[in-house]
Amino acid sequence: MNATATAPRLPAGSAQATLRRLILYVLLFALVVITAVGLSGLLERLFSTGAVVASTDVAGVARSLAFTLIGGPLAALLWWFVWRRLDDRAERGSAAWGLYLSAVYTVSMISAVTGLLATAASFIGSQEPLWYSPLATGIVWAGIWIWHRWMWQHPLKQPEALEDVPAVIGWVFGLLVGGFAAINALGSLLDVAIRGHMSLTPEVEGWWQPVLRAVVWAAGGTVVWWWHWFRGGGRKMGTALVDVALVGVGIFAAGITAVAGAGVVVFVLLRTVFDRSSPLSELLAPLGPALAAAAIGLLIWRFHRVIGAERSVGTRRAGRLVTSGVALAAAATGVGVVINASLAMAVSPLAGSGTRTLLLGGLSSLLVGGPVWWRAWRPLRQPQTADEIQPGRRVYLIAFFGISAVVALVALLIIGYRIFEFLLEEATGGSLLERIRAPLGLLVSAGLVAAYHFAQWRREHALLAAGSGAKARTVGQVILVTAADPKRLSEAIAAATGAQVTVWKRADAGGPVPPGVALEDGLAERVVGALTGVTAARLLLVVGPPNGRPARIDVIPLDVT
């Protein structure tokens, strides 16, 4: 009798199976990293010393040989054992397999890209390029990256959990590297155009050399982003992680960069007109990088805003709320700084250039953040009925109210501390207003933000309470059994009945169904029609069979007693 065929197999979700997978993949990850470190160390010495490998660093060579010759075979043996077990669908569907691939893919991609780009940039303008270490690191980790990318896209053994993580991490990393490098390159180029190249110490290197090095990094990051976004299928993935990364990085981070850059540009322009206390070359120093940050940030923000609008209504709404939040934070900061500077001028009418510079900084932040917030939030076009209140607005209102309330509380405590300190000191230095003007400005701006968002929340809460009274809840809970897209069906059921929907996947679905593909035309409307007039505390809703057209719909009330 075959012992392998009769050996008991642990259930997919058992604690022993989870622990076994965790230990295996942690060991495999550690062995892969150890082997990569050893190989990169040997390659570095081979590139730098040629045939004399162990002439200087005996301990380093011994460590690299041990990591390579011991860790390498162990990693290969453990990988072969894991790879054979992936014929079982329970192994492919485990979170541990997807988590391992995501972790190694991320580490190898970052190490390979940074190593190879650092090698390419080291040859530009450097007298003695130190390319040995980054090149060795880049080559080794590039091989591991390609290997794990092949496993990630394997037609039979690719992970069924966290399968979108490598693509998301890839295009996010490429976007960040390419964006920051592009800002650096364009900022340096604009600085040369605005102020000339005399401040760049041309006796050491030409002005074009740091620009060209930044261009290399920008091109490499753009290639990584393009590969994962277009070729890797990132733009076609409809998962929540893709939407979160798109809004968080493409809109939120890019919005902060664009608003901050535009604010610095306005600040520099205001200083050149109203505050010429410093030399013109010093005043114009931040202008080039600020223009680059505003331009690149706006370009990235606009691209992802358009992409988000094409993906779903929820992503478009989230992008608008995030844009509004970034602009509101800038505008509120500007209000606080303006109040601070105004109080300083009230205390000392002959205030110097420092107070004037502070006032111009607050005005620039307010002039940039205010219009952007007005355009994104549209305060004059607020919802008038419960149906007009978009999902996510209440979370946004509560979040901003909570954050601004905490800031106001901290500012109030600081003001109280300064007042008591002023009253208890025997010899006072400076006026009380001079001591509290900075936290007072913060308190006023944060208080205004908290009061506005609390008023909006109260207003929308009343609208929702009035609207919910008009809708009768006919079903308490619906257990939906389907092979179609459960998200669209559950949303339609919840909207029609107000019930809590629990989704069960049919076992005869015939494999994973891409979201939205198996939902036939009009199925959601048919399901809602089947529930019309049904009143029950709990019911079972079976939609199927999975490949039938039209799908059969069975509504079965359940006895909850």
Buried (B, 14 or more C-beta within 10 A) or exposed (E): EEEEEEEEEBEBEEEEBBEBBBEBBBBBBBBBBBBBBBBBBBBBBEBBBEEEBBEEBEEBBEBBBEBBEBBBEBBEEBBEEBEEBBEEEBBBBBBBBBBBBBBBBBBBBBBBBBBBBBBBBBEBBEEEBEBBBBBBBBBBBBBBBEBBBEBBEEEEBBBBBBBBBBBBBBBBBBBBBBBBBBBBBBBBBBBBEBBEBEEBEEEEBBBBBBBBBBBBBBBBBBBBBBBBBEEBEBBEBEBEBBBEBBBBBBBBBBBBBBBBBBBBBBBBBBBEEEBEEEEEEEBBBBBBBBBBBBBBBBBBBBBBBEBBBEBEEBBBBBBBBBBBBBBBBBBBBBBBBBBBBBBBBEBEEEBEEEBBBBBBBBBBBBBBBBEBBBEBBEEEEBBEEBEEBBEBBBEBBEEBBEBBBEBBBBBBEBBEEBEEEBEEEEEEEEEBEBBBBBBBBBBBBBBBBBBBBBEBBEBBEEBBEEBEEEEEEBBBBBBBBBBBBBBBBBEBBBEBBBBBBEEEEBEEBEEEBEBEEBBEEEBBEBBBEBBEEBEBEBBBBBBBEBEEEEBEBEBEEEEEE
